């Protein structure tokens, strides 16, 4: 069972494809977590960069759209593929700090916020 799934939609983000998964893996210390990058039809080396990390980050999963169908659809694809009880999303352009997910998980554990089921 996977406790946490982090979904990251990306398109033409080759420059972030190596640093971001590493940063997420450092921030999310849950053993049973997974990191799902959904490539939304990139025309650069985003997918190749991510695939090169798959041996380094065992919990990294990569899903590809054959063509660009939009960020919302990429998030939907990731959520549908997620195995976690808790799902978090991050932007692929590093606008969001992965450490915030750990803070939210801590608040959930302490009962400071209530989980919502959809």
Secondary structure, DSSP 8 states (H G I E B T S, - for coil): -EEEEEEEEESS-TTTTTHHHHHHHHH---TTEEEEEEEES-SSSHHHHHHHHTTT-TTEEEEEESS---HHHHHHHHHHH--EEEEEEEETTS-S-THHHHHHHHHHHHTSS-----
